[in-house]
Amino acid sequence: VTWTNLKGRIEAVEAIGNLLESLGRCVW
């Protein structure tokens, strides 16, 4: 795994986390 792939994966996880958090606010 290259550093670029790892960094991109971390950014994707953060983006998904933000999306889920936004959806959670809408639901609750």
mmCIF entry with sequence, helices, sheets and N, C-alpha, C, O atoms, coordinates in Angstrom:
data_MODEL
# 
_entry.id   MODEL 
# 
_entity.id                         1 
_entity.type                       polymer 
_entity.pdbx_number_of_molecules   1 
# 
_entity_poly.entity_id                      1 
_entity_poly.type                           'polypeptide(L)' 
_entity_poly.nstd_linkage                   no 
_entity_poly.nstd_monomer                   no 
_entity_poly.pdbx_seq_one_letter_code       VTWTNLKGRIEAVEAIGNLLESLGRCVW 
_entity_poly.pdbx_seq_one_letter_code_can   VTWTNLKGRIEAVEAIGNLLESLGRCVW 
_entity_poly.pdbx_strand_id                 A 
# 
loop_
_entity_poly_seq.entity_id 
_entity_poly_seq.num 
_entity_poly_seq.mon_id 
_entity_poly_seq.hetero 
1 1  VAL n 
1 2  THR n 
1 3  TRP n 
1 4  THR n 
1 5  ASN n 
1 6  LEU n 
1 7  LYS n 
1 8  GLY n 
1 9  ARG n 
1 10 ILE n 
1 11 GLU n 
1 12 ALA n 
1 13 VAL n 
1 14 GLU n 
1 15 ALA n 
1 16 ILE n 
1 17 GLY n 
1 18 ASN n 
1 19 LEU n 
1 20 LEU n 
1 21 GLU n 
1 22 SER n 
1 23 LEU n 
1 24 GLY n 
1 25 ARG n 
1 26 CYS n 
1 27 VAL n 
1 28 TRP n 
# 
_struct_asym.id          A 
_struct_asym.entity_id   1 
# 
_struct_conf.conf_type_id            HELX_P 
_struct_conf.id                      HELX_P1 
_struct_conf.pdbx_PDB_helix_id       AA1 
_struct_conf.beg_label_comp_id       TRP 
_struct_conf.beg_label_asym_id       A 
_struct_conf.beg_label_seq_id        3 
_struct_conf.pdbx_beg_PDB_ins_code   ? 
_struct_conf.end_label_comp_id       VAL 
_struct_conf.end_label_asym_id       A 
_struct_conf.end_label_seq_id        27 
_struct_conf.pdbx_end_PDB_ins_code   ? 
_struct_conf.beg_auth_comp_id        TRP 
_struct_conf.beg_auth_asym_id        A 
_struct_conf.beg_auth_seq_id         3 
_struct_conf.end_auth_comp_id        VAL 
_struct_conf.end_auth_asym_id        A 
_struct_conf.end_auth_seq_id         27 
_struct_conf.pdbx_PDB_helix_class    1 
_struct_conf.details                 ? 
_struct_conf.pdbx_PDB_helix_length   25 
# 
_struct_conf_type.id          HELX_P 
_struct_conf_type.criteria    ? 
_struct_conf_type.reference   ? 
# 
loop_
_atom_site.group_PDB 
_atom_site.id 
_atom_site.type_symbol 
_atom_site.label_atom_id 
_atom_site.label_alt_id 
_atom_site.label_comp_id 
_atom_site.label_asym_id 
_atom_site.label_entity_id 
_atom_site.label_seq_id 
_atom_site.pdbx_PDB_ins_code 
_atom_site.Cartn_x 
_atom_site.Cartn_y 
_atom_site.Cartn_z 
_atom_site.occupancy 
_atom_site.B_iso_or_equiv 
_atom_site.pdbx_formal_charge 
_atom_site.auth_seq_id 
_atom_site.auth_comp_id 
_atom_site.auth_asym_id 
_atom_site.auth_atom_id 
_atom_site.pdbx_PDB_model_num 
ATOM 1   N N  . VAL A 1 1  ? 0.855   -1.201 0.000  1.00 0.00 ? 1  VAL A N  1 
ATOM 2   C CA . VAL A 1 1  ? 0.000   0.000  0.000  1.00 0.00 ? 1  VAL A CA 1 
ATOM 3   C C  . VAL A 1 1  ? 0.880   1.236  0.000  1.00 0.00 ? 1  VAL A C  1 
ATOM 4   O O  . VAL A 1 1  ? 1.733   1.400  0.872  1.00 0.00 ? 1  VAL A O  1 
ATOM 5   N N  . THR A 1 2  ? 0.675   2.090  -0.963 1.00 0.00 ? 2  THR A N  1 
ATOM 6   C CA . THR A 1 2  ? 1.463   3.318  -1.046 1.00 0.00 ? 2  THR A CA 1 
ATOM 7   C C  . THR A 1 2  ? 0.870   4.392  -0.154 1.00 0.00 ? 2  THR A C  1 
ATOM 8   O O  . THR A 1 2  ? -0.291  4.311  0.247  1.00 0.00 ? 2  THR A O  1 
ATOM 9   N N  . TRP A 1 3  ? 1.668   5.390  0.152  1.00 0.00 ? 3  TRP A N  1 
ATOM 10  C CA . TRP A 1 3  ? 1.210   6.471  1.037  1.00 0.00 ? 3  TRP A CA 1 
ATOM 11  C C  . TRP A 1 3  ? 0.009   7.190  0.424  1.00 0.00 ? 3  TRP A C  1 
ATOM 12  O O  . TRP A 1 3  ? -0.933  7.555  1.127  1.00 0.00 ? 3  TRP A O  1 
ATOM 13  N N  . THR A 1 4  ? 0.055   7.391  -0.909 1.00 0.00 ? 4  THR A N  1 
ATOM 14  C CA . THR A 1 4  ? -1.038  8.093  -1.582 1.00 0.00 ? 4  THR A CA 1 
ATOM 15  C C  . THR A 1 4  ? -2.349  7.332  -1.422 1.00 0.00 ? 4  THR A C  1 
ATOM 16  O O  . THR A 1 4  ? -3.387  7.924  -1.128 1.00 0.00 ? 4  THR A O  1 
ATOM 17  N N  . ASN A 1 5  ? -2.296  6.013  -1.618 1.00 0.00 ? 5  ASN A N  1 
ATOM 18  C CA . ASN A 1 5  ? -3.505  5.200  -1.474 1.00 0.00 ? 5  ASN A CA 1 
ATOM 19  C C  . ASN A 1 5  ? -4.026  5.259  -0.048 1.00 0.00 ? 5  ASN A C  1 
ATOM 20  O O  . ASN A 1 5  ? -5.232  5.355  0.180  1.00 0.00 ? 5  ASN A O  1 
ATOM 21  N N  . LEU A 1 6  ? -3.102  5.200  0.916  1.00 0.00 ? 6  LEU A N  1 
ATOM 22  C CA . LEU A 1 6  ? -3.496  5.227  2.316  1.00 0.00 ? 6  LEU A CA 1 
ATOM 23  C C  . LEU A 1 6  ? -4.140  6.562  2.661  1.00 0.00 ? 6  LEU A C  1 
ATOM 24  O O  . LEU A 1 6  ? -5.166  6.607  3.339  1.00 0.00 ? 6  LEU A O  1 
ATOM 25  N N  . LYS A 1 7  ? -3.536  7.646  2.193  1.00 0.00 ? 7  LYS A N  1 
ATOM 26  C CA . LYS A 1 7  ? -4.077  8.986  2.460  1.00 0.00 ? 7  LYS A CA 1 
ATOM 27  C C  . LYS A 1 7  ? -5.458  9.130  1.826  1.00 0.00 ? 7  LYS A C  1 
ATOM 28  O O  . LYS A 1 7  ? -6.379  9.667  2.441  1.00 0.00 ? 7  LYS A O  1 
ATOM 29  N N  . GLY A 1 8  ? -5.592  8.649  0.595  1.00 0.00 ? 8  GLY A N  1 
ATOM 30  C CA . GLY A 1 8  ? -6.882  8.730  -0.094 1.00 0.00 ? 8  GLY A CA 1 
ATOM 31  C C  . GLY A 1 8  ? -7.946  7.937  0.634  1.00 0.00 ? 8  GLY A C  1 
ATOM 32  O O  . GLY A 1 8  ? -9.105  8.346  0.702  1.00 0.00 ? 8  GLY A O  1 
ATOM 33  N N  . ARG A 1 9  ? -7.542  6.788  1.182  1.00 0.00 ? 9  ARG A N  1 
ATOM 34  C CA . ARG A 1 9  ? -8.492  5.935  1.900  1.00 0.00 ? 9  ARG A CA 1 
ATOM 35  C C  . ARG A 1 9  ? -8.949  6.631  3.182  1.00 0.00 ? 9  ARG A C  1 
ATOM 36  O O  . ARG A 1 9  ? -10.128 6.583  3.532  1.00 0.00 ? 9  ARG A O  1 
ATOM 37  N N  . ILE A 1 10 ? -8.016  7.276  3.878  1.00 0.00 ? 10 ILE A N  1 
ATOM 38  C CA . ILE A 1 10 ? -8.351  7.991  5.118  1.00 0.00 ? 10 ILE A CA 1 
ATOM 39  C C  . ILE A 1 10 ? -9.315  9.131  4.807  1.00 0.00 ? 10 ILE A C  1 
ATOM 40  O O  . ILE A 1 10 ? -10.285 9.351  5.532  1.00 0.00 ? 10 ILE A O  1 
ATOM 41  N N  . GLU A 1 11 ? -9.040  9.853  3.723  1.00 0.00 ? 11 GLU A N  1 
ATOM 42  C CA . GLU A 1 11 ? -9.927  10.961 3.348  1.00 0.00 ? 11 GLU A CA 1 
ATOM 43  C C  . GLU A 1 11 ? -11.319 10.447 3.014  1.00 0.00 ? 11 GLU A C  1 
ATOM 44  O O  . GLU A 1 11 ? -12.316 11.091 3.341  1.00 0.00 ? 11 GLU A O  1 
ATOM 45  N N  . ALA A 1 12 ? -11.391 9.292  2.365  1.00 0.00 ? 12 ALA A N  1 
ATOM 46  C CA . ALA A 1 12 ? -12.682 8.704  2.013  1.00 0.00 ? 12 ALA A CA 1 
ATOM 47  C C  . ALA A 1 12 ? -13.450 8.333  3.278  1.00 0.00 ? 12 ALA A C  1 
ATOM 48  O O  . ALA A 1 12 ? -14.656 8.558  3.373  1.00 0.00 ? 12 ALA A O  1 
ATOM 49  N N  . VAL A 1 13 ? -12.734 7.761  4.249  1.00 0.00 ? 13 VAL A N  1 
ATOM 50  C CA . VAL A 1 13 ? -13.377 7.377  5.515  1.00 0.00 ? 13 VAL A CA 1 
ATOM 51  C C  . VAL A 1 13 ? -13.915 8.613  6.229  1.00 0.00 ? 13 VAL A C  1 
ATOM 52  O O  . VAL A 1 13 ? -15.014 8.590  6.782  1.00 0.00 ? 13 VAL A O  1 
ATOM 53  N N  . GLU A 1 14 ? -13.132 9.696  6.213  1.00 0.00 ? 14 GLU A N  1 
ATOM 54  C CA . GLU A 1 14 ? -13.581 10.929 6.868  1.00 0.00 ? 14 GLU A CA 1 
ATOM 55  C C  . GLU A 1 14 ? -14.811 11.489 6.161  1.00 0.00 ? 14 GLU A C  1 
ATOM 56  O O  . GLU A 1 14 ? -15.746 11.964 6.805  1.00 0.00 ? 14 GLU A O  1 
ATOM 57  N N  . ALA A 1 15 ? -14.799 11.428 4.828  1.00 0.00 ? 15 ALA A N  1 
ATOM 58  C CA . ALA A 1 15 ? -15.932 11.941 4.056  1.00 0.00 ? 15 ALA A CA 1 
ATOM 59  C C  . ALA A 1 15 ? -17.188 11.131 4.352  1.00 0.00 ? 15 ALA A C  1 
ATOM 60  O O  . ALA A 1 15 ? -18.269 11.698 4.510  1.00 0.00 ? 15 ALA A O  1 
ATOM 61  N N  . ILE A 1 16 ? -17.049 9.799  4.428  1.00 0.00 ? 16 ILE A N  1 
ATOM 62  C CA . ILE A 1 16 ? -18.193 8.938  4.741  1.00 0.00 ? 16 ILE A CA 1 
ATOM 63  C C  . ILE A 1 16 ? -18.690 9.225  6.154  1.00 0.00 ? 16 ILE A C  1 
ATOM 64  O O  . ILE A 1 16 ? -19.894 9.265  6.403  1.00 0.00 ? 16 ILE A O  1 
ATOM 65  N N  . GLY A 1 17 ? -17.741 9.426  7.081  1.00 0.00 ? 17 GLY A N  1 
ATOM 66  C CA . GLY A 1 17 ? -18.114 9.736  8.464  1.00 0.00 ? 17 GLY A CA 1 
ATOM 67  C C  . GLY A 1 17 ? -18.910 11.029 8.533  1.00 0.00 ? 17 GLY A C  1 
ATOM 68  O O  . GLY A 1 17 ? -19.904 11.114 9.255  1.00 0.00 ? 17 GLY A O  1 
ATOM 69  N N  . ASN A 1 18 ? -18.474 12.037 7.781  1.00 0.00 ? 18 ASN A N  1 
ATOM 70  C CA . ASN A 1 18 ? -19.196 13.306 7.769  1.00 0.00 ? 18 ASN A CA 1 
ATOM 71  C C  . ASN A 1 18 ? -20.592 13.129 7.183  1.00 0.00 ? 18 ASN A C  1 
ATOM 72  O O  . ASN A 1 18 ? -21.559 13.717 7.667  1.00 0.00 ? 18 ASN A O  1 
ATOM 73  N N  . LEU A 1 19 ? -20.685 12.315 6.138  1.00 0.00 ? 19 LEU A N  1 
ATOM 74  C CA . LEU A 1 19 ? -21.974 12.062 5.486  1.00 0.00 ? 19 LEU A CA 1 
ATOM 75  C C  . LEU A 1 19 ? -22.923 11.365 6.455  1.00 0.00 ? 19 LEU A C  1 
ATOM 76  O O  . LEU A 1 19 ? -24.089 11.741 6.570  1.00 0.00 ? 19 LEU A O  1 
ATOM 77  N N  . LEU A 1 20 ? -22.416 10.345 7.151  1.00 0.00 ? 20 LEU A N  1 
ATOM 78  C CA . LEU A 1 20 ? -23.255 9.618  8.109  1.00 0.00 ? 20 LEU A CA 1 
ATOM 79  C C  . LEU A 1 20 ? -23.684 10.540 9.239  1.00 0.00 ? 20 LEU A C  1 
ATOM 80  O O  . LEU A 1 20 ? -24.814 10.455 9.721  1.00 0.00 ? 20 LEU A O  1 
ATOM 81  N N  . GLU A 1 21 ? -22.784 11.422 9.661  1.00 0.00 ? 21 GLU A N  1 
ATOM 82  C CA . GLU A 1 21 ? -23.118 12.358 10.736 1.00 0.00 ? 21 GLU A CA 1 
ATOM 83  C C  . GLU A 1 21 ? -24.228 13.301 10.290 1.00 0.00 ? 21 GLU A C  1 
ATOM 84  O O  . GLU A 1 21 ? -25.141 13.608 11.057 1.00 0.00 ? 21 GLU A O  1 
ATOM 85  N N  . SER A 1 22 ? -24.141 13.759 9.036  1.00 0.00 ? 22 SER A N  1 
ATOM 86  C CA . SER A 1 22 ? -25.175 14.642 8.501  1.00 0.00 ? 22 SER A CA 1 
ATOM 87  C C  . SER A 1 22 ? -26.511 13.904 8.410  1.00 0.00 ? 22 SER A C  1 
ATOM 88  O O  . SER A 1 22 ? -27.557 14.453 8.759  1.00 0.00 ? 22 SER A O  1 
ATOM 89  N N  . LEU A 1 23 ? -26.468 12.657 7.939  1.00 0.00 ? 23 LEU A N  1 
ATOM 90  C CA . LEU A 1 23 ? -27.696 11.864 7.846  1.00 0.00 ? 23 LEU A CA 1 
ATOM 91  C C  . LEU A 1 23 ? -28.269 11.627 9.233  1.00 0.00 ? 23 LEU A C  1 
ATOM 92  O O  . LEU A 1 23 ? -29.485 11.654 9.420  1.00 0.00 ? 23 LEU A O  1 
ATOM 93  N N  . GLY A 1 24 ? -27.391 11.392 10.212 1.00 0.00 ? 24 GLY A N  1 
ATOM 94  C CA . GLY A 1 24 ? -27.838 11.169 11.585 1.00 0.00 ? 24 GLY A CA 1 
ATOM 95  C C  . GLY A 1 24 ? -28.578 12.384 12.116 1.00 0.00 ? 24 GLY A C  1 
ATOM 96  O O  . GLY A 1 24 ? -29.576 12.247 12.824 1.00 0.00 ? 24 GLY A O  1 
ATOM 97  N N  . ARG A 1 25 ? -28.094 13.573 11.778 1.00 0.00 ? 25 ARG A N  1 
ATOM 98  C CA . ARG A 1 25 ? -28.761 14.794 12.237 1.00 0.00 ? 25 ARG A CA 1 
ATOM 99  C C  . ARG A 1 25 ? -30.152 14.903 11.624 1.00 0.00 ? 25 ARG A C  1 
ATOM 100 O O  . ARG A 1 25 ? -31.107 15.314 12.283 1.00 0.00 ? 25 ARG A O  1 
ATOM 101 N N  . CYS A 1 26 ? -30.250 14.529 10.353 1.00 0.00 ? 26 CYS A N  1 
ATOM 102 C CA . CYS A 1 26 ? -31.541 14.603 9.678  1.00 0.00 ? 26 CYS A CA 1 
ATOM 103 C C  . CYS A 1 26 ? -32.528 13.621 10.302 1.00 0.00 ? 26 CYS A C  1 
ATOM 104 O O  . CYS A 1 26 ? -33.701 13.945 10.490 1.00 0.00 ? 26 CYS A O  1 
ATOM 105 N N  . VAL A 1 27 ? -32.048 12.422 10.619 1.00 0.00 ? 27 VAL A N  1 
ATOM 106 C CA . VAL A 1 27 ? -32.917 11.391 11.195 1.00 0.00 ? 27 VAL A CA 1 
ATOM 107 C C  . VAL A 1 27 ? -33.355 11.792 12.596 1.00 0.00 ? 27 VAL A C  1 
ATOM 108 O O  . VAL A 1 27 ? -34.535 11.708 12.937 1.00 0.00 ? 27 VAL A O  1 
ATOM 109 N N  . TRP A 1 28 ? -32.384 12.233 13.412 1.00 0.00 ? 28 TRP A N  1 
ATOM 110 C CA . TRP A 1 28 ? -32.725 12.572 14.786 1.00 0.00 ? 28 TRP A CA 1 
ATOM 111 C C  . TRP A 1 28 ? -33.264 13.996 14.858 1.00 0.00 ? 28 TRP A C  1 
ATOM 112 O O  . TRP A 1 28 ? -33.611 14.471 15.940 1.00 0.00 ? 28 TRP A O  1 
# 
